């Protein structure tokens, strides 16, 4: 217990308890020192605890403080029984040792120090710096212009500025041209593109007009690429896989859908724009449609329809007419009102022409749909008629051959019978040949089918094994990740620990304690073995004595019937046996009494360690003091 007391005392000194150097055991602790050490430990464990470090002068206040300490320790998870104010005010060495062992285990790791750590000025400075750094790291990040407090340094310009605000600039980024799919080995880049990337594409620092924009531009480009990839992954996992298309087909369909949506939206906007130049709207629409069409199918050259050529000619005539009118208006010297009126008239005429063209377009679209439906119906009718015509031609050929055979019917019938018989014989020959070929083919088919089923079963087994391996790989990966996190945590804790601590003394003491425990265990084992051997010997001797007495009793009892001397010897034998039993019982009772005496001595020693008399005297003094306080309070109440 001395080593345990030393460890506890050193841990209490490390948390700020004022313990003198000559104190080496918890037996030397006074009530004030016990309360002060317990309060220091509780404050280190939970800084929110509001407890005084010294005992108050009044007895009632002392009782309340002892009860508060007991409640705090029980809330921390102490499982000891009979914990109350008496544990601290009328202390017991074993109970105090258990409580301080619990509190030392609950102390934070960075506050509990080892026995040989020096507590000089350098260590105190190191602790102060570490605590300040931890506090700064625990604060949230704020821009320098929002900090109310901070280090100020003088710059080359007159005046002071806050720390870190000298090189601050607004976030400004520029577009950069970056190589794509260079690291992706699955995509094969053309030689011209690789050559452009290696020889002609400028470096990032040369693409930007200012060097300070490099960081923001790279950040924005990287963020845009990551966001685009994440958005595509989400879209492909949600709707792309459900469409059962490849990525290329899905992108093409999406591009076509976007092109169609833009086209419809531009047409709607062109119809809804009132009071604007219709010619410019048509030109913008045609230009947008041409751009979208080129982006969607850059390599396809579509042939224009008759309606498209007609529309182009109409619009070209309108364009020429409009340009001529605009040129004439520029030359003429009309007033602004007349020019505005002419423009409104031209816009009205153009709108009317546009509505007429749109109505014509709708009529032509309806007629084209009707023509397409009628064309499909006519194609179906023509296909049906052609099939019927072919069937009729075949029937006609059969009937014609039959009519040609009617003039010489007998000979033709005989010839037909001969042909039928030869055909039947040929069919039989073919059937036998087919059976010859069919049997090995069926056997081969069955073998192949069996092999295929075996391969499928093997593939299924391998697939299940692969699934099991993947699950194990995931488990191993999770376990490795957890171990990595634990390793990093332990590494950080190890780096935070002070390296100038000498733990050899603790290690040596622990090894000595372990060696002493081993020696005690060996001694206990020896005593147990000796006790068992003695007990076996006692049992064997008792059995031998009983057997000897039984045999002797039987022999003497036989002769006692005939001889009086033998009878007297038999009585002496019985008395001797009875006296031996009494002696044996007396020895056993003596051993039991000695064991009880040792137990009572141990209990007396334990009770003497509990300082019952001292505690009784202290309780008596406290009782007398409580009486005095109560009488003083009663006197004050009477005076009032």
C-alpha positions as CSV (number, residue, x, y, z in Angstrom):
1,X,0.0,0.0,0.0
2,X,2.9,2.3,0.4
3,X,3.6,2.4,-3.3
4,X,-0.1,3.1,-4.0
5,X,-0.1,5.9,-1.4
6,X,3.0,7.5,-3.0
7,X,1.4,7.4,-6.5
8,X,-1.8,8.9,-5.2
9,X,0.1,11.7,-3.3
10,X,2.2,12.5,-6.3
11,X,-1.0,12.7,-8.5
12,X,-2.6,15.0,-6.0
13,X,0.5,17.3,-5.9
14,X,0.4,17.5,-9.7
15,X,-3.1,18.9,-9.6
16,X,-2.2,21.6,-7.2
17,X,-2.7,20.2,-3.7
18,X,-0.4,21.6,-1.1
19,X,1.0,18.5,0.5
20,X,4.2,18.7,2.6
21,X,7.2,16.7,1.6
22,X,7.3,14.6,4.8
23,X,3.8,13.1,4.1
24,X,4.3,9.7,2.5
25,X,1.1,7.9,3.4
26,X,-2.7,8.5,3.4
27,X,-2.6,7.7,7.2
28,X,-0.9,11.1,7.7
29,X,-3.7,13.0,6.0
30,X,-5.8,15.3,8.2
31,X,-9.5,16.1,7.6
32,X,-8.7,19.5,6.1
33,X,-6.1,18.0,3.7
34,X,-8.5,15.2,2.6
35,X,-11.3,17.7,1.8
36,X,-8.9,20.0,0.0
37,X,-7.4,17.2,-2.1
38,X,-10.9,15.9,-3.0
39,X,-12.1,19.3,-4.1
40,X,-9.0,19.9,-6.3
41,X,-9.6,16.6,-8.0
42,X,-13.3,17.3,-8.6
43,X,-12.4,20.8,-10.0
44,X,-9.9,19.2,-12.5
45,X,-12.5,16.6,-13.5
46,X,-15.4,19.0,-13.8
47,X,-14.4,22.7,-13.9
48,X,-18.0,23.7,-13.3
49,X,-18.0,22.4,-9.7
50,X,-18.4,25.2,-7.2
51,X,-16.8,23.9,-4.0
52,X,-14.5,25.7,-1.5
53,X,-11.1,24.1,-0.9
54,X,-11.1,24.7,2.9
55,X,-13.5,23.6,5.6
56,X,-15.9,26.3,6.9
57,X,-15.7,27.0,10.7
58,X,-19.3,26.0,11.5
59,X,-20.2,22.4,12.1
60,X,-23.4,22.5,10.1
61,X,-21.6,24.0,7.1
62,X,-19.0,21.3,7.4
63,X,-21.7,18.6,7.3
64,X,-23.2,20.2,4.2
65,X,-19.8,20.4,2.5
66,X,-19.1,16.7,3.3
67,X,-22.5,15.8,1.9
68,X,-21.9,17.8,-1.3
69,X,-18.5,16.1,-1.8
70,X,-20.2,12.7,-1.4
71,X,-22.9,13.7,-4.0
72,X,-20.3,14.9,-6.5
73,X,-18.3,11.7,-6.3
74,X,-21.4,9.5,-6.6
75,X,-22.5,11.4,-9.7
76,X,-19.1,10.7,-11.2
77,X,-19.8,7.0,-11.0
78,X,-18.3,5.9,-7.6
79,X,-19.8,2.5,-6.7
80,X,-18.7,2.4,-3.0
81,X,-21.2,1.9,-0.3
82,X,-21.8,4.1,2.8
83,X,-20.4,7.2,1.2
84,X,-21.5,10.4,3.0
85,X,-20.2,13.3,5.1
86,X,-18.8,10.9,7.7
87,X,-16.4,9.5,5.1
88,X,-14.6,12.9,4.9
89,X,-15.1,14.3,8.4
90,X,-14.4,11.1,10.2
91,X,-12.1,9.4,7.7
92,X,-11.1,5.8,7.4
93,X,-7.8,5.0,5.7
94,X,-9.1,2.2,3.4
95,X,-12.2,4.2,2.3
96,X,-10.1,7.3,1.6
97,X,-7.7,5.3,-0.4
98,X,-10.5,3.8,-2.5
99,X,-12.0,7.3,-3.1
100,X,-8.6,8.9,-4.1
101,X,-7.8,5.9,-6.4
102,X,-11.2,6.5,-8.1
103,X,-10.5,10.3,-8.5
104,X,-7.0,9.8,-9.8
105,X,-8.3,7.4,-12.5
106,X,-10.9,10.0,-13.4
107,X,-8.3,12.8,-13.8
108,X,-7.6,13.9,-17.4
109,X,-4.5,12.4,-19.0
110,X,-2.7,15.6,-19.6
111,X,-3.0,16.6,-15.9
112,X,-1.9,13.3,-14.2
113,X,1.9,13.3,-14.3
114,X,4.4,10.6,-13.4
115,X,6.5,10.5,-10.2
116,X,9.8,11.8,-11.5
117,X,8.5,14.8,-13.6
118,X,10.2,18.0,-12.7
119,X,7.9,20.9,-11.9
120,X,10.3,23.8,-12.7
121,X,9.7,27.1,-14.4
122,X,10.3,25.5,-17.9
123,X,7.6,23.0,-17.3
124,X,5.2,25.6,-16.1
125,X,5.9,27.8,-19.1
126,X,5.4,24.8,-21.4
127,X,2.0,24.1,-19.8
128,X,1.0,27.7,-20.1
129,X,1.9,27.9,-23.8
130,X,0.2,24.5,-24.5
131,X,-3.0,25.7,-22.8
132,X,-3.0,29.0,-24.7
133,X,-2.5,27.2,-28.0
134,X,-5.3,24.7,-27.2
135,X,-7.6,27.6,-26.3
136,X,-6.8,29.4,-29.6
137,X,-7.3,26.2,-31.6
138,X,-10.7,25.7,-30.0
139,X,-12.0,29.0,-31.1
140,X,-13.9,29.3,-34.4
141,X,-12.2,30.9,-37.4
142,X,-13.1,34.5,-38.1
143,X,-11.9,37.0,-40.7
144,X,-9.4,39.5,-39.4
145,X,-11.7,42.5,-39.8
146,X,-14.3,40.8,-37.5
147,X,-11.8,40.1,-34.7
148,X,-12.3,42.4,-31.7
149,X,-8.9,41.5,-30.2
150,X,-5.8,40.4,-32.0
151,X,-2.1,41.1,-32.4
152,X,-1.3,44.4,-34.2
153,X,1.9,44.9,-36.2
154,X,3.3,48.0,-37.9
155,X,3.6,48.0,-41.6
156,X,5.7,50.1,-44.0
157,X,2.8,52.4,-44.4
158,X,2.0,54.8,-41.5
159,X,-0.4,53.4,-38.9
160,X,-1.2,50.0,-37.5
161,X,-3.2,47.2,-38.9
162,X,-4.5,43.9,-37.6
163,X,-2.6,40.7,-37.9
164,X,-3.1,39.0,-41.3
165,X,-4.9,41.9,-43.0
166,X,-2.0,43.3,-44.9
167,X,-2.1,40.9,-47.9
168,X,-5.9,40.5,-48.1
169,X,-7.5,40.9,-51.6
170,X,-10.9,40.3,-53.1
171,X,-11.6,36.9,-54.6
172,X,-11.2,37.2,-58.3
173,X,-10.8,34.3,-60.7
174,X,-10.3,33.9,-64.5
175,X,-11.1,31.2,-67.0
176,X,-8.3,28.7,-67.5
177,X,-7.7,26.1,-70.1
178,X,-6.8,22.8,-68.5
179,X,-5.9,19.4,-70.0
180,X,-8.7,16.9,-69.9
181,X,-8.5,13.0,-69.6
182,X,-4.7,13.0,-69.5
183,X,-4.5,10.8,-66.4
184,X,-7.4,8.6,-67.6
185,X,-5.8,5.6,-69.3
186,X,-9.1,4.3,-70.5
187,X,-9.5,7.3,-72.8
188,X,-7.2,7.4,-75.8
189,X,-6.4,11.0,-76.8
190,X,-5.5,11.9,-80.4
191,X,-1.9,12.7,-81.2
192,X,-2.8,16.3,-82.2
193,X,-4.5,16.9,-78.8
194,X,-1.6,15.5,-76.9
195,X,0.8,17.6,-79.0
196,X,-1.3,20.7,-78.3
197,X,-1.2,20.0,-74.5
198,X,2.5,19.4,-74.5
199,X,3.8,22.1,-76.9
200,X,1.2,24.9,-77.3
201,X,-1.0,25.0,-74.2
202,X,0.5,27.7,-71.9
203,X,1.1,27.1,-68.2
204,X,-1.5,28.2,-65.7
205,X,0.7,31.0,-64.4
206,X,1.0,32.3,-68.0
207,X,-2.7,32.1,-68.8
208,X,-3.8,34.7,-66.2
209,X,-3.2,38.4,-66.5
210,X,-2.3,38.7,-62.8
211,X,-0.3,36.3,-60.7
212,X,-2.4,36.8,-57.6
213,X,-5.4,35.4,-59.4
214,X,-3.8,31.9,-59.8
215,X,-5.0,30.5,-56.5
216,X,-8.7,31.7,-56.8
217,X,-8.8,30.5,-60.4
218,X,-7.5,27.1,-59.6
219,X,-9.9,26.8,-56.7
220,X,-12.8,27.8,-58.8
221,X,-11.9,25.4,-61.7
222,X,-11.4,22.5,-59.3
223,X,-14.6,23.2,-57.5
224,X,-16.5,23.5,-60.8
225,X,-15.1,20.2,-62.0
226,X,-15.9,18.4,-58.7
227,X,-19.4,19.8,-58.7
228,X,-20.0,18.8,-62.3
229,X,-18.8,15.3,-61.7
230,X,-20.9,14.9,-58.6
231,X,-24.0,16.3,-60.4
232,X,-23.4,13.8,-63.3
233,X,-22.9,10.9,-60.9
234,X,-26.1,11.8,-59.0
235,X,-28.1,12.1,-62.3
236,X,-26.6,8.9,-63.7
237,X,-27.3,6.9,-60.5
238,X,-30.9,8.3,-60.2
239,X,-32.3,8.5,-63.8
240,X,-29.5,7.3,-66.1
241,X,-29.4,3.7,-64.9
242,X,-33.2,3.6,-64.9
243,X,-33.3,4.5,-68.6
244,X,-31.2,1.3,-69.4
245,X,-29.1,3.2,-71.9
246,X,-25.4,3.6,-72.2
247,X,-23.8,6.9,-71.1
248,X,-23.2,7.9,-74.7
249,X,-26.8,7.3,-75.7
250,X,-28.1,8.9,-72.6
251,X,-26.0,12.1,-73.2
252,X,-27.1,12.2,-76.8
253,X,-30.8,11.9,-75.8
254,X,-30.3,14.6,-73.2
255,X,-28.6,16.9,-75.7
256,X,-31.5,16.4,-78.2
257,X,-34.1,17.0,-75.5
258,X,-32.3,20.3,-74.5
259,X,-32.1,21.3,-78.1
260,X,-35.8,20.7,-78.6
261,X,-36.6,22.6,-75.4
262,X,-34.6,25.6,-76.5
263,X,-36.2,25.5,-79.9
264,X,-39.7,25.5,-78.4
265,X,-38.9,28.2,-75.9
266,X,-37.4,30.4,-78.6
267,X,-40.4,29.9,-80.8
268,X,-42.7,30.8,-77.9
269,X,-40.7,33.8,-77.1
270,X,-40.7,34.8,-80.8
271,X,-44.6,34.6,-80.8
272,X,-45.0,36.5,-77.5
273,X,-42.6,39.4,-78.3
274,X,-44.9,42.3,-79.2
275,X,-43.6,45.7,-80.4
276,X,-40.2,44.4,-81.4
277,X,-38.6,44.0,-84.8
278,X,-39.9,40.7,-86.2
279,X,-37.1,40.4,-88.7
280,X,-34.5,40.5,-85.9
281,X,-36.5,37.9,-83.9
282,X,-36.6,35.6,-87.0
283,X,-32.9,36.0,-87.6
284,X,-32.1,35.3,-83.9
285,X,-34.4,32.2,-84.0
286,X,-32.7,30.9,-87.2
287,X,-29.3,31.6,-85.8
288,X,-30.0,29.8,-82.5
289,X,-31.5,26.8,-84.3
290,X,-28.5,26.6,-86.6
291,X,-26.1,26.7,-83.6
292,X,-28.1,24.1,-81.7
293,X,-28.3,21.9,-84.7
294,X,-24.6,22.2,-85.3
295,X,-23.8,21.3,-81.7
296,X,-26.2,18.4,-81.7
297,X,-25.1,16.9,-85.1
298,X,-21.9,18.5,-86.3
299,X,-21.1,15.9,-88.9
300,X,-24.6,15.5,-90.4
301,X,-25.7,17.4,-93.5
302,X,-29.5,17.4,-93.6
303,X,-31.2,17.9,-97.0
304,X,-33.6,20.7,-97.1
305,X,-37.3,20.0,-97.8
306,X,-39.5,21.8,-100.2
307,X,-41.2,23.7,-97.4
308,X,-37.7,24.7,-96.0
309,X,-36.6,26.1,-99.4
310,X,-39.9,28.0,-99.8
311,X,-39.6,29.5,-96.3
312,X,-35.9,30.5,-97.0
313,X,-36.9,32.2,-100.3
314,X,-39.8,34.0,-98.6
315,X,-37.6,35.2,-95.7
316,X,-34.8,36.2,-98.1
317,X,-37.3,38.3,-100.1
318,X,-38.6,39.9,-96.9
319,X,-35.0,40.6,-95.8
320,X,-34.2,42.3,-99.1
321,X,-37.4,44.2,-99.0
322,X,-36.7,45.3,-95.4
323,X,-33.1,46.2,-96.1
324,X,-34.2,48.3,-99.1
325,X,-36.8,50.0,-97.0
326,X,-34.3,50.7,-94.2
327,X,-31.8,52.1,-96.8
328,X,-34.4,54.2,-98.3
329,X,-35.5,55.5,-95.0
330,X,-31.9,56.4,-94.1
331,X,-31.6,58.5,-97.3
332,X,-34.9,60.2,-97.0
333,X,-35.3,63.2,-94.9
334,X,-38.6,62.3,-93.2
335,X,-39.4,63.3,-89.7
336,X,-39.1,61.0,-86.7
337,X,-42.9,60.7,-86.4
338,X,-43.2,59.6,-90.0
339,X,-40.3,57.2,-89.6
340,X,-42.0,55.7,-86.5
341,X,-45.3,55.4,-88.3
342,X,-43.7,53.7,-91.2
343,X,-41.9,51.3,-88.9
344,X,-45.2,50.5,-87.1
345,X,-46.9,49.9,-90.4
346,X,-44.0,47.6,-91.6
347,X,-44.1,45.8,-88.3
348,X,-47.9,45.3,-88.6
349,X,-47.5,44.0,-92.1
350,X,-44.7,41.7,-91.1
351,X,-46.7,40.4,-88.2
352,X,-49.7,39.7,-90.5
353,X,-47.4,37.9,-92.9
354,X,-45.8,35.9,-90.1
355,X,-49.3,34.9,-88.8
356,X,-50.3,33.9,-92.3
357,X,-47.1,31.9,-92.7
358,X,-47.6,30.2,-89.4
359,X,-51.2,29.3,-90.3
360,X,-49.9,27.9,-93.6
361,X,-47.2,26.0,-91.8
362,X,-49.8,24.5,-89.5
363,X,-52.0,23.5,-92.5
364,X,-49.0,22.0,-94.3
365,X,-48.0,20.1,-91.1
366,X,-51.5,18.6,-90.8
367,X,-51.6,17.7,-94.5
368,X,-48.2,16.1,-94.2
369,X,-49.4,14.0,-91.3
370,X,-52.5,13.0,-93.2
371,X,-50.3,12.1,-96.3
372,X,-48.0,10.0,-94.1
373,X,-50.9,8.1,-92.6
374,X,-52.5,7.4,-96.0
375,X,-49.1,6.4,-97.4
376,X,-48.6,3.9,-94.5
377,X,-52.1,2.5,-95.2
378,X,-51.5,2.2,-98.9
379,X,-48.2,0.4,-98.2
380,X,-49.9,-2.1,-96.0
381,X,-52.7,-2.7,-98.6
382,X,-50.0,-3.2,-101.3
383,X,-48.1,-5.7,-99.2
384,X,-51.3,-7.6,-98.5
385,X,-52.3,-7.7,-102.2
386,X,-48.8,-8.8,-103.2
387,X,-49.0,-11.7,-100.7
388,X,-52.4,-12.8,-102.0
389,X,-51.2,-12.5,-105.6
390,X,-48.2,-14.8,-104.8
391,X,-50.5,-17.4,-103.2
392,X,-52.8,-17.3,-106.2
393,X,-49.9,-17.7,-108.6
394,X,-48.7,-20.8,-106.7
395,X,-52.2,-22.3,-106.8
396,X,-52.4,-21.6,-110.5
397,X,-49.1,-23.4,-111.2
398,X,-50.4,-26.4,-109.3
399,X,-53.6,-26.5,-111.2
400,X,-51.9,-26.0,-114.5
401,X,-49.6,-29.0,-113.8
402,X,-52.5,-31.1,-112.8
403,X,-54.4,-30.3,-116.0
404,X,-51.3,-31.1,-118.1
405,X,-51.3,-34.6,-116.5
406,X,-55.0,-35.5,-117.2
407,X,-54.7,-36.7,-120.9
408,X,-52.4,-39.7,-119.9
409,X,-53.8,-40.3,-116.4
410,X,-52.9,-44.0,-115.9
411,X,-49.2,-43.6,-116.8
412,X,-48.9,-40.4,-114.8
413,X,-50.6,-42.0,-111.8
414,X,-48.1,-44.9,-112.0
415,X,-45.2,-42.5,-112.3
416,X,-46.5,-40.5,-109.4
417,X,-46.8,-43.7,-107.3
418,X,-43.3,-44.6,-108.2
419,X,-42.1,-41.1,-107.3
420,X,-44.0,-41.3,-104.0
421,X,-42.5,-44.7,-103.1
422,X,-39.0,-43.6,-104.0
423,X,-39.6,-40.4,-101.9
424,X,-40.8,-42.6,-99.0
425,X,-37.8,-44.9,-99.4
426,X,-35.5,-41.9,-99.5
427,X,-37.2,-40.5,-96.4
428,X,-36.7,-43.8,-94.6
429,X,-33.0,-43.8,-95.6
430,X,-32.7,-40.2,-94.5
431,X,-34.4,-41.1,-91.2
432,X,-32.0,-44.0,-90.6
433,X,-29.0,-41.7,-91.4
434,X,-30.4,-39.0,-89.2
435,X,-30.8,-41.5,-86.3
436,X,-27.1,-42.5,-86.8
437,X,-26.1,-38.9,-86.7
438,X,-28.7,-37.9,-84.0
439,X,-27.5,-40.4,-81.3
440,X,-23.9,-39.0,-81.0
441,X,-25.2,-35.5,-81.3
442,X,-27.7,-36.0,-78.5
443,X,-25.0,-37.6,-76.3
444,X,-22.7,-34.7,-77.1
445,X,-25.6,-32.2,-76.4
446,X,-26.2,-33.9,-73.0
447,X,-22.5,-33.8,-72.1
448,X,-22.3,-30.2,-73.1
449,X,-25.4,-29.4,-71.2
450,X,-24.0,-31.2,-68.1
451,X,-20.7,-29.3,-68.5
452,X,-22.6,-26.0,-68.8
453,X,-24.7,-26.7,-65.7
454,X,-21.5,-27.6,-63.8
455,X,-19.8,-24.5,-65.1
456,X,-22.9,-22.4,-64.0
457,X,-22.8,-24.0,-60.6
458,X,-19.1,-23.4,-60.3
459,X,-19.6,-19.8,-61.5
460,X,-22.4,-19.4,-58.9
461,X,-20.1,-20.8,-56.2
462,X,-17.3,-18.5,-57.3
463,X,-19.7,-15.6,-57.4
464,X,-20.9,-16.4,-53.9
465,X,-17.2,-16.7,-52.8
466,X,-16.5,-13.4,-54.4
467,X,-19.4,-11.8,-52.5
468,X,-18.1,-13.3,-49.3
469,X,-14.6,-12.0,-50.1
470,X,-15.9,-8.6,-50.8
471,X,-17.8,-8.5,-47.6
472,X,-14.6,-9.6,-45.8
473,X,-12.6,-7.0,-47.6
474,X,-15.1,-4.3,-46.5
475,X,-14.9,-5.6,-42.9
476,X,-11.1,-5.6,-43.1
477,X,-11.1,-2.2,-44.7
478,X,-13.4,-0.8,-42.0
479,X,-11.2,-2.5,-39.3
480,X,-8.1,-1.1,-40.9
481,X,-9.7,2.4,-41.1
482,X,-10.6,2.2,-37.4
483,X,-7.1,1.0,-36.5
484,X,-5.7,3.9,-38.5
485,X,-7.9,6.4,-36.7
486,X,-6.9,4.8,-33.4
487,X,-3.3,4.9,-34.4
488,X,-3.6,8.6,-35.3
489,X,-5.3,9.4,-32.1
490,X,-2.7,7.5,-30.0
491,X,0.0,9.2,-32.1
492,X,-1.4,12.6,-31.4
493,X,-1.7,11.8,-27.7
494,X,1.8,10.6,-27.7
495,X,3.0,13.8,-29.4
496,X,1.2,15.9,-26.8
497,X,2.8,14.1,-23.9
498,X,6.0,15.5,-22.5
499,X,9.1,13.6,-23.5
500,X,11.3,14.6,-20.5
501,X,9.4,12.3,-18.1
502,X,11.4,9.4,-16.5
503,X,9.1,6.4,-16.0
504,X,11.8,4.0,-15.0
505,X,11.0,4.4,-11.4
506,X,7.4,3.4,-11.9
507,X,8.3,0.5,-14.1
508,X,10.8,-0.8,-11.5
509,X,8.3,-0.4,-8.7
510,X,5.6,-2.2,-10.7
511,X,8.0,-5.0,-11.5
512,X,8.9,-5.3,-7.8
513,X,5.2,-5.4,-6.9
514,X,4.6,-8.1,-9.5
515,X,7.6,-10.1,-8.2
516,X,6.4,-9.8,-4.6
517,X,2.9,-11.0,-5.7
518,X,4.4,-14.0,-7.5
519,X,6.5,-14.9,-4.4
520,X,3.4,-14.6,-2.2
521,X,1.4,-16.8,-4.6
522,X,4.2,-19.4,-4.5
523,X,4.2,-19.4,-0.7
524,X,0.4,-19.7,-0.6
525,X,0.6,-22.6,-3.0
526,X,3.2,-24.3,-0.9
527,X,1.1,-23.8,2.3
528,X,-1.9,-25.2,0.5
529,X,0.1,-28.2,-0.7
530,X,1.4,-28.8,2.8
531,X,-2.1,-28.5,4.3
532,X,-3.5,-31.0,1.8
533,X,-0.7,-33.5,2.5
534,X,-1.2,-33.1,6.2
535,X,-4.9,-33.5,5.8
536,X,-4.4,-36.6,3.7
537,X,-2.0,-38.0,6.3
538,X,-4.5,-37.3,9.1
539,X,-7.3,-39.0,7.2
540,X,-5.1,-42.0,6.5
541,X,-4.1,-42.3,10.1
542,X,-7.7,-41.9,11.3
543,X,-8.8,-44.6,9.0
544,X,-5.9,-46.9,10.1
545,X,-6.7,-46.2,13.7
546,X,-10.4,-47.1,13.2
547,X,-9.5,-50.3,11.4
548,X,-6.9,-51.3,14.0
549,X,-9.4,-50.6,16.8
550,X,-12.1,-52.7,15.0
551,X,-9.8,-55.7,14.5
552,X,-8.4,-55.5,18.1
553,X,-11.9,-55.1,19.5
554,X,-13.1,-58.2,17.6
555,X,-10.2,-60.3,18.7
556,X,-10.3,-59.3,22.4
557,X,-14.1,-59.6,22.4
558,X,-13.8,-63.3,21.3
559,X,-11.5,-64.2,24.2
560,X,-13.3,-62.0,26.7
561,X,-16.1,-64.6,26.9
562,X,-13.7,-67.2,28.2
563,X,-11.2,-65.3,30.4
564,X,-11.8,-62.6,33.0
565,X,-8.3,-61.0,32.4
566,X,-9.2,-60.5,28.8
567,X,-12.4,-58.9,29.8
568,X,-10.4,-56.4,31.9
569,X,-8.1,-55.7,28.9
570,X,-11.2,-55.1,26.8
571,X,-12.4,-52.5,29.2
572,X,-9.0,-50.8,29.2
573,X,-9.0,-50.8,25.4
574,X,-12.4,-49.1,25.2
575,X,-11.4,-46.5,27.7
576,X,-8.1,-45.9,25.8
577,X,-10.0,-45.4,22.5
578,X,-12.4,-43.0,24.2
579,X,-9.6,-41.0,25.7
580,X,-7.8,-40.8,22.3
581,X,-11.0,-39.5,20.7
582,X,-11.3,-36.8,23.4
583,X,-7.7,-35.8,22.9
584,X,-8.2,-35.6,19.1
585,X,-11.3,-33.5,19.6
586,X,-9.5,-31.3,22.0
587,X,-6.6,-30.7,19.5
588,X,-9.2,-29.8,16.8
589,X,-11.0,-27.4,19.1
590,X,-7.7,-25.8,20.1
591,X,-6.9,-25.3,16.4
592,X,-10.3,-23.7,15.7
593,X,-9.9,-21.4,18.8
594,X,-6.4,-20.4,17.6
595,X,-7.9,-19.5,14.1
596,X,-10.6,-17.5,15.8
597,X,-8.0,-15.7,17.9
598,X,-6.1,-14.8,14.7
599,X,-9.2,-13.6,13.0
600,X,-10.1,-11.5,16.0
601,X,-6.6,-10.1,16.2
602,X,-6.9,-9.1,12.4
603,X,-10.2,-7.5,13.1
604,X,-8.8,-5.6,16.1
605,X,-5.9,-4.4,13.9
606,X,-8.3,-3.4,11.2
607,X,-10.5,-1.5,13.7
608,X,-7.4,0.1,15.2
609,X,-6.5,1.4,11.7
610,X,-10.0,2.9,11.4
611,X,-9.1,5.3,14.3
612,X,-12.4,4.6,16.1
613,X,-11.3,6.2,19.3
614,X,-10.0,9.3,17.6
615,X,-13.1,9.5,15.5
616,X,-15.2,9.1,18.7
617,X,-13.3,11.8,20.4
618,X,-13.7,14.1,17.3
619,X,-17.4,13.3,17.2
620,X,-17.8,14.2,20.9
621,X,-15.9,17.5,20.3
622,X,-18.1,18.2,17.3
623,X,-21.2,17.4,19.3
624,X,-20.1,19.8,22.1
625,X,-19.4,22.5,19.5
626,X,-22.9,21.9,17.9
627,X,-24.4,22.3,21.4
628,X,-22.6,25.6,21.9
629,X,-23.7,26.8,18.4
630,X,-27.3,25.8,19.1
631,X,-27.3,27.5,22.5
632,X,-25.8,30.7,21.0
633,X,-28.5,30.7,18.2
634,X,-31.2,30.1,20.9
635,X,-29.9,33.1,22.9
636,X,-29.9,35.3,19.8
637,X,-33.5,34.3,19.0
638,X,-34.6,35.1,22.6
639,X,-32.9,38.5,22.4
640,X,-34.8,39.3,19.2
